[in-house]
Structure formats: C-alpha cells, structure tokens
Amino acid sequence: MVFNWFRRQFNKEEAEEQDTPPEAEAEQDAPGEVSDDAGETSEAEDYRSWAETAFQKIQERQQETTAETVAPEVEAKSSSADEVIASPDVEAESSVVAEVTPEVGSEPAPEATPTTAEIEEIDAVTPEVASSPEPIAATPAPVAKTESPSPTSPPAQPSPSDLQFDEGFLWSAEVLAAQGRRPEEVSVEEISWLQKLRQGLGKTRRGLANQLKSVVGQGPLNADAVMEIESLLLQADVGISATDKLIEALQTKVREETLPPDAAIAYLKEIMQNILDAPTQKNYSPNFAPKREGMNIWLMTGVNGAGKTTTIGKLAHISKESGYACLIAAADTFRAAAVEQVKVWGQRSNVDVIANPGQNTDPAAVVFDAITAAQKRNIDLLLVDTAGRLQNKKNLMDELNKVRRIVSKKAPDAHIESLLVLDATLGQNGLRQAQVFSEAAELTGVVLTKLDGSAKGGVALAVVQELGLPIRFIGAGEGITDLRPFSSYEFVEALLST
C-alpha cells in the first residue's frame, strides 16, 4: 500500500475521536483515585507499552516484506532444479545430487535460452522515447522536454534494523500515540522523520525549553520574569508580535492559578500551537494535498539561497511516493545553472523536467509548455520553479506576475497554490520580502527550510503571526526525504520537549 505523506495530517479533534488513547485506558483501569505521581507513572508505562507494540509491528512488517521478496527467488531456484530431472527412473538419484551440489540447478534449461534472456534484458533497460511538448507559437523558442532520467538508485529508506528502541524512539512514539495513532498504523518513515525533526530543533530547544521551565516555575510572573521570557523568545526568533501574544496569555493564566513548571510549559505549548494553527482556522484549509480531480499547479517562489530548487526536488519525491503523477517546470531561466540543478533533482526523484534549452529565455513560455505537457499526460501535480528574486527587483517581480497570469489563463480549472520558500536560519530578515512576494504571487502558504542546525526555530511562529499564512512544509536536513508536511503539534513538541 502506498504511504501518502500528503494525507498524514492529524489534530486534536481526530485524536479525541479514537476509541481509547493510552492515558484514557489507564484511567478506566484504575480502581479509584490515585496521586499525581502515580498517574504520571502509569501514563509513562502506557506510552512505553504502546511504543514496544509499535516497534514489534514495524519489525513484523519488515519480516513479511523480506519473506515476500525471498519467496519468488526460492520458487525460481526450485523450478530450475526440477528441470534438471531427466526421467522418473532417476528421480531419487537426481534428488540426492541436487542436495549435495545445488549449483547444478543453476544450469540454464533448454527452454530458456541465453538469446531470449538477453532480448528481455535489452527490452527492460531500453528507455522509452518520450515526445517533447508541442512548440507554442507565442514562445521565443520551443521548450524541449528533458530525456527520461537514467535509472538511478532509489534514496536509502530507513529500515527497522536502523532503528533503536531508545529515548528518541520512545519520544516519537509518544507524539504519535498522543495524536490518536494506533501501533499497527505507525511506519518506520514517520518515526525516522520525528527523530530528525527533534534533532534538527535541538539547538533551539536547548536554548529555550530548559530556561523557560526555570522561569515559569517561580510563581506569578513579575516584570523581571516577563523581560527574561521575552528575551528568550526573541533569541529563538519568535518575533515581537508572537512574543507579546505568548507573554500576555501566560500572564493571564498565571494570575488565575499558580502553575508548576511542567503545567506552565504545557500551557505554553498549547498557546504556540494555537498561533501556528490560526491561519487554517480562518482563511486556509487545514488539509494541504494535491487534489485527485483535475490538475494541481504549485508555484515555488523565494529569494536565491532559500532552498527553493532543492525543495521542489523533495516535493517531487513526496508526490511520487504518495502515488501522484508529477512533472517539474524549470522556469528559473535567470540564474546560471538553475535548470541543470533542477534536472538533477528530477533524476533523483524520477520525475520528468520541462525546460528550455536556451539561456535567459522567457520563463512564462516554459510554464506555458509545461502546462500543455501536463495536460496531455494527465499529470496530477505540476511543480513550477521560478527565479529567485528580491522584492526591490521590479522587473523580476513583474515577471512573476506574468507567470501567474499565464497559469490562470492556460489552466483555469487547475488547483493553484503559491508557496514561499523561507530559510529558517535567516530569521526575521527572511520575512521582510514576504509582503511583496504575497502581492505578486498571491501566496497561499510557506515552506520553512534549513531548520536543522538553526538556533532560530521559533521563526515558524513569527512567520504565521506576521504573514497570516500557514506553514505547509518544513525541512530538517539535506536528504531527499528530509522535507515533510507541517504538523503544529509535532513541531511544538519537538521545540519544547524536555
């Protein structure tokens, strides 16, 4: 079964609809009231039991997959061994020979001649000649489709043998269990991604969570405590607006009741998650995935160096792994070697790229022909790589407007999304171009990249609070699998878990 990363979206409402989460089961089994310490111990034991079951299920699925892979090979060897038997009279003798010298069974049978095998092998590796999209009269030069990428080894996928039943696995399992997941539903890819996310936000967490916990555990917030919390949040690049909102909510809560450190951190997590989910509660859909009916066109915009082209390659990989037919339009004709770079990512993700062989050609023409090719091939998702630009480059911003008009005119029924790629390491500096990009490209979401190794992971809160746009994907690594759909719950847990 294809694992659809686009549909891996969970929230509190969905978790509450599940039959019985681990903590609820503990409450039902308890004969009477128990102390807080006993309750916490019981809950921890339930999560550990859940994690052990999930780990066992992952191993069982891996063993089943291995058995399915080995079975055809065993049958093929058995079939070859049977063909060695010449007649019923020597059946016993042949059987003994086969047991002593199994290599005899590897001799080619008369029916399967080497010539036939060679022909089949040649047919298997001969690439299909894909037709280029029809040239468009309005374009300065016909856009040529790249050749089908040569067979490349698939990206290394995590396997249960790579996983350790350690603290990282337990944390990842607890995050999934808290969202209402069942042990048999958990995949090794999910566990590996959560571990990468938590590791990527490690610098931010070490500089924020522990210090916040010590401050909020001192009782009602006074002026000095407020200033200290504000400083910590700003250092993590949470932003002034989001910081003010967090502090105000904390002050109100602490005036009502005295919160122990753990309870204060839990409340802070809740406020952060509400901020991150605010756009999807108002103007944007919480579920972000290519629609199966009709074509989807995603425009990728952003400044140079933000990871835009790399993000396109990773999105193409997610699309293929999730069962969508995908195509890439190399419309960044302004930057040197940009087209070649996106072709490399197309080969890695096994997705075709539509490009113009010329230099400094009209990007709108490339997009026009890419849409034509996508319509002919019944493509589900067309990813458009646009030129990196600054907000003060009026000619490039006008060009972006032109691309958007071409998309709307050529594919009026397509589901269009415009995503801004932001580099998390730039923090507040990366937000200054966003308003101009929003006006030119009609942005519908943000992709936050390079979260790994950054001490400014709090910029996600600033992005949502100041732009009013939802975060759709986050990147926490350089590998092709290190970009995943954004989950506010998972992000906050990775940011503030202690």
Secondary structure, DSSP 8 states (H G I E B T S, - for coil): ----GGG----HHHHHHSS--HHHHHHHH-SS---HHHHHHHHHHHHHHHHHHHHHHHHHHHHHHHHHHHHHHHHHHHHHHHHH---GGGHHHHHHHHHH-GGGGGS--TTS-HHHHHHHHHHHHS----------TTSSS--EE--------------GGG--SSHHHHHHHHHHHHTT--GGG--HHHHHHHHHHHHHTHHHHHHHHHHHHHHHTTSS--HHHHHHHHHHHHHTT--HHHHHHHHHHHHHHHHHS---HHHHHHHHHHHHHHHHHHHHHHTS-S-----SSS-EEEEEE--TTSSHHHHHHHHHHHHHHTT--EEEEE---SSTTHHHHHHHHHHHHT--EEE-SSSS--HHHHHHHHHHHHHHHT-SEEEEE-----TT-HHHHHHHHHHHHHHHHH-TTSEEEEEEEEEGGGGGGGGTTHHHHHHHH---EEEEE--TT-S-TTHHHHHHHHH---EEEEE-SSSTT-EEE--HHHHHHHHH--
